[in-house]
Amino acid sequence: MIVNPHAGKKQGLAAAKKAFHQLNENNIDVEMLISKKHGDSITLASKLSLEDFDGILAVGGDGTLFEVINGVLKNNHEIDIPIGQIPVGTGNSFIKDLNVTDFEKSLQTIISGRTKEIDLGEFSYTKGKHFFINLLGTGFVSNVAYRAKKYKMLGSLSYIFGVLEEVIFLKSTKIELNIDGKIIERDAVFTEICNSRYTGGDMLMAPDAKIDDGLLDVIILNKVSRRKLLSLFPLLFRGAHIEDNSIEVFKGKNISLKSDSVLSLTPDGETFGKTPITVTVHSKKIKMFC
């Protein structure tokens, strides 16, 4: 169990201790490792001897799960044991696609031992490459993630405040996408490359995405006015935004993206990296408790 003690308004450690005792009561022995700073979960996960364990648990949000997966895959080409998440983070977006919505449900899935094979995305940029399990965003959505960090104590509301603040500085950027050989040029507000459906907690960014279909869903918002963007925002929560003619949806396995202006990235809610990028999907790369 790799624990982010700062997750969920600093409730990560308390949640981990509660989970530790409940798992022990169900005859599951747990070793708890606690991260001390951002990025520490990658180091902890990279040092694990997988043959010593029957599963790995990430206690935290999407960022903690991102770090654990990337840490384990740093020194292992494959992960033969399942990964689970005890969601206590800001958004907890990915875990919703496994029908896990709270602490108790996450423990039930782990105790049951049920697993599902899950796709992973992998992106390369100028400073390296990483896996993502939820999404990779550029443009407006990435800027929102950067802004949301200062509202983190508000939980999933932090993304709503980030959106409202970023609207003030709204701009589009000319991009060139290559999706499985098809060239797409657009003047885009954002491009979101999604493995799963949700972003920012409860926003249904890619309603048709599937975590085990071997494809990534690419959502593009073309240039719009501030008024138009604000009218689309509430539609996000039920996935109805994709019906608007300013939104385009594509699916693919191998994707590259260039932009006239350098765009920041947000992989799984983390904030690092810049365009240009190349992205590929690894079909059923890991197993997760579900």
N, C-alpha and C positions, 0 to 999 in steps of 0.2 A: 504494500500500500504506500504510494508516494503522495505525500500530502502537501498542498499549498495552504499554509496556516492563515494567509491573508485573504483567501477566497471568501466570497459571500459575506462581505462586511466583517471580515476577520473571524468568520465562524468555521473556517476550514478545520482547525485542530479539534474543536469541540465535536464537529460532525465525525471526524476520523475516530476519535475515542469512542463515541457511541457505536459506530459501525464495528470497531474492533471487538467490543464486548458482545455485540449481537452475533457476529460471525463466529466468535469463540463458542458461544452457546449452541451454535449449530455445527460444532465439531470441525470448524475451519480455522486452522492455525494461521496467524497473520504476523508478518514482520512489517513494522511501520518505519518509514523513512520520511523525514520532514525537511522540506526545502527551506533555505534560509533567505534566498533572494531570487529575483527574477532570473530565469534561465537555469537555476539550480536543479530543477526537475530533469532537465536534459542530461546533466552530469550524473545524477543519481540513477536514472534509467539506463544510461550507457554502461554503467559498471555492474549491472545485474548479470548473474550467471543463470540463464533461463532454465537450465536443467534442474535447478534447485527449487523451482516453483511450479505451481499448477495454474497460476493466473497472476495478472498484474492489475492493480486498481489505481486509478487516478482520482484523487479527492480534490475537487476544484471545478473550475469552469472549462470552457472551450480551450482557453490558453493552456491550462494545465494538461489537458488531454493531448493537445498539440505537442507540448514539450515531452511528455512521456513517450508518445509514438516516435517522435524524431530521435529521442535519446536511445530507445531500444534498437531502432533501425540503424543507428550510427555504427554499431559493431556487429549487427546481425542482418544478413541478407533477408532472412525469413523470420517470422515470429510464430513458433509452433504452439504457444499457449495463448489462451484468450485474454483480452484486455477488457476491463470494465471501468465505468465511471460512476462515482458518487457525486451527483451534481450539486455543488454549493457555490457556483460562480455567479458572475454578473448576468450572463445571457443564457448559458446552458442550451445552446441552439441545437447542436448535433444530436444529443441524446434523445430528443423528442422523436426522431425517426426510428428509434428502437422502442417506442412506446413507453419510455421512462420519463416521468414528469416530476418526480420528487424523490426524497431520500429513501422513504420506505419501499417504493417500487424498485429503486436501484438495488437495495439489499435483497429483495425477493428474487430478482433476476440472477444475482450472483449465487445465492444459496441454491437456486434451482439447477444451476449448471447449464442452462440452455444457451446456445451460442448461435451466431449468424456470421457468415462470411461477408466482409465489407470491402468495398473499393477504396482506394486511396488515390488522391491526386498528388502529383509531384511537379514542382516548378523550379526552374533554373533562372537565375538572374546574374548580374555581373559579379556578385560576391559569393556565389555558391548555389546550393540547391537544398530544398526542404520538401517534406511531405505535408499535405493538408488533408483533413478528413471532412471538414465542413465546407469551406469555400475559400476563394481567393478573389479579393475585390480591388478595383482600381478606381481612381477618380473620386466622385462625390462620396461613395460608400466608404472608401479608405479614409478620406478626410473626416468623415463622421466618426469613424473609430478612433482617430487621433483626438478629436474634440471630446468624445465620450469619456476619455480617461479621467478628465478632471471632475466628472460627475459620477464616478464609479460607485460611490457610497449610496447612490440612489437605485442601484440594481439595474434591471432592464430599462427603467426610465432614463438611464444615462444616455442610451442611444436615441431616444426621442428628443432629448435636449440637444444632443449632438446634431441631429438632423435640422432642428429649427435654427440653430446657430449657423450651420453650414449654408443654409438657404440664402443667407445674407450675402455670401461670397460666391454665389452660384456662377459656374462657368463650364463651358464644354471644351473638349480637346479633340483634334483630329487624330483618329487611330486607324491602324491597319491590322486586321485580324486574319490569320490563316487558320481555318478550321478544316482539318483533314484535306488540305490542298485547295480549298475554296477560299479565295481572297475576298474580304469584306472591308470596305472603307466607309467610315462613318465620322460624323462630328458628334461625339458622345459625351454625355454628362457622367455616366459611369458604365463600367463593364464588370459584371460579377460572374465568375466561373464557379459553378456550384456542384458539389458532389451530393449534398443533402438539401432539404427543402427550406429550412429556417435560417434566419440571420437576426442578430440583435435581439435574441430572446424569442419574441413572438411574431416577427415579421416573416410572412410566407413568401420569401423571395422567389423560389423556384418550385412552384406547386407540383410540377410533373417530374421532378428529379427523383431518382431511385438510387439508393446507396449500394446496389448490387447488380446494376445493369451494364457495367463496363463502359459507361458513357458519362461525360460531364455536360451539364446544362450551362449554356452561356446566355446571360441576360444582359441586354444592352438597352440603356435609356438614351435615346437620341436627344439632340438639343431641344430644350423646352424653356418656357418662361418660368419665373418663380411661382406665379399663380398656378400654372399647370402642374408644376412639381408638387406643390402643396395639395392640390386636388387629388393627385395620385397617392399621396402618402397614406391616407386612411385605408385605401384599397389594398395596400400591402399586407394588412393583417388577416385578409382572407384570400390572398392570392389573385384578386380580381384585376390587379394592375396590368397583368400580361394581356388582357383583352383590349387595352388601349393601343391605338396605332403608333404611339411614340415609343412603345416597347417592342423589341424583337427578341425572339428566343431561338437559339440554335443548340444542337447537340453534336458532340464530337469526342474523339479520343486523343488527338494530337493537335495542340493549339499553340499559336504564337501571337504575340501582341506587341506592336510598336506604336509609339505615340509621338506627335510633333513636339509636345512639351513633356518633360519627365514627370511621370505619375508615381505617387507613393502606393505601396501595397499594404493590404491587410489580410494575411493568411490566418484563418480561424480566429479572427478578432485581435490577433497580434499586430504590431505596427512596426514593420521594418521592410526594407527593400524598395527598389525602384524599377520601372520599366526601362528597357525591353525585357520580356519574359518568354520562355517556352514552357509549355505545360503538357503533361501526359497523364493518362489514367492507368493505374495498375489494378486490374480486375481481381476482386476477392483477395486482396493482399494480406488482410488480417482477419482474425475472428474476434467478435465482441460478445459479451454477455448481453442477452436481450430478453 
